[in-house]
């Protein structure tokens, strides 16, 4: 799945995102709304990841879908 597909299916995928990163709140997901940079930023905030770590985590998650 590529990022454009991910954005288009955000409402469907949002539950899987919560399963993967349970510390993200509904507000976090609403703010991200399928935006990659926002999602990576939320991962940095909630999990203390570096920008590179957050990007890698998102890439790995997308590859699993």
C-alpha positions as CSV (number, residue, x, y, z in Angstrom):
1,X,0.0,0.0,0.0
2,X,1.4,3.4,-0.9
3,X,0.8,6.6,1.1
4,X,-1.9,7.9,-1.3
5,X,-3.9,4.8,-0.7
6,X,-3.3,5.1,3.0
7,X,-4.6,8.7,3.1
8,X,-7.7,7.7,1.1
9,X,-8.5,4.8,3.4
10,X,-7.7,6.7,6.6
11,X,-11.0,6.1,8.3
12,X,-10.7,2.4,7.7
13,X,-7.1,2.2,8.7
14,X,-7.4,4.4,11.8
15,X,-8.3,1.3,14.0
16,X,-5.2,-0.5,12.9
17,X,-3.1,2.5,13.7
18,X,-4.6,2.5,17.2
19,X,-3.8,-1.2,17.5
20,X,-0.2,-0.6,16.5
21,X,0.3,2.6,18.6
22,X,-2.1,2.3,21.5
23,X,-0.8,5.5,23.2
24,X,-2.2,7.6,20.4
25,X,-5.4,9.2,21.4
26,X,-8.5,9.8,19.2
27,X,-7.6,13.4,19.2
28,X,-4.1,12.5,17.9
29,X,-5.6,10.5,15.1
30,X,-8.1,13.2,14.3
31,X,-5.3,15.8,14.1
32,X,-3.2,13.5,11.9
33,X,-6.2,12.7,9.6
34,X,-4.0,10.6,7.3
35,X,-1.3,13.2,7.0
36,X,2.1,11.4,7.2
37,X,4.0,14.2,8.8
38,X,1.4,14.7,11.4
39,X,1.3,11.0,12.2
40,X,5.1,10.9,12.5
41,X,5.0,13.9,14.7
42,X,2.5,12.3,17.0
43,X,4.7,9.2,17.2
44,X,7.7,11.4,18.1
45,X,5.6,13.1,20.9
46,X,4.0,10.0,22.4
47,X,6.8,7.5,22.1
48,X,9.9,9.8,22.2
49,X,11.1,8.6,18.8
50,X,13.4,10.6,16.6
51,X,12.1,11.8,13.3
52,X,14.0,9.0,11.5
53,X,12.6,6.4,13.9
54,X,9.1,7.6,13.4
55,X,9.4,7.6,9.7
56,X,10.8,4.1,9.7
57,X,8.0,2.9,12.0
58,X,5.3,4.4,9.7
59,X,7.0,2.8,6.6
60,X,7.1,-0.6,8.3
61,X,3.4,-0.3,9.3
62,X,2.4,0.7,5.7
63,X,4.4,-2.2,4.3
64,X,2.5,-4.6,6.6
65,X,-0.9,-3.4,5.3
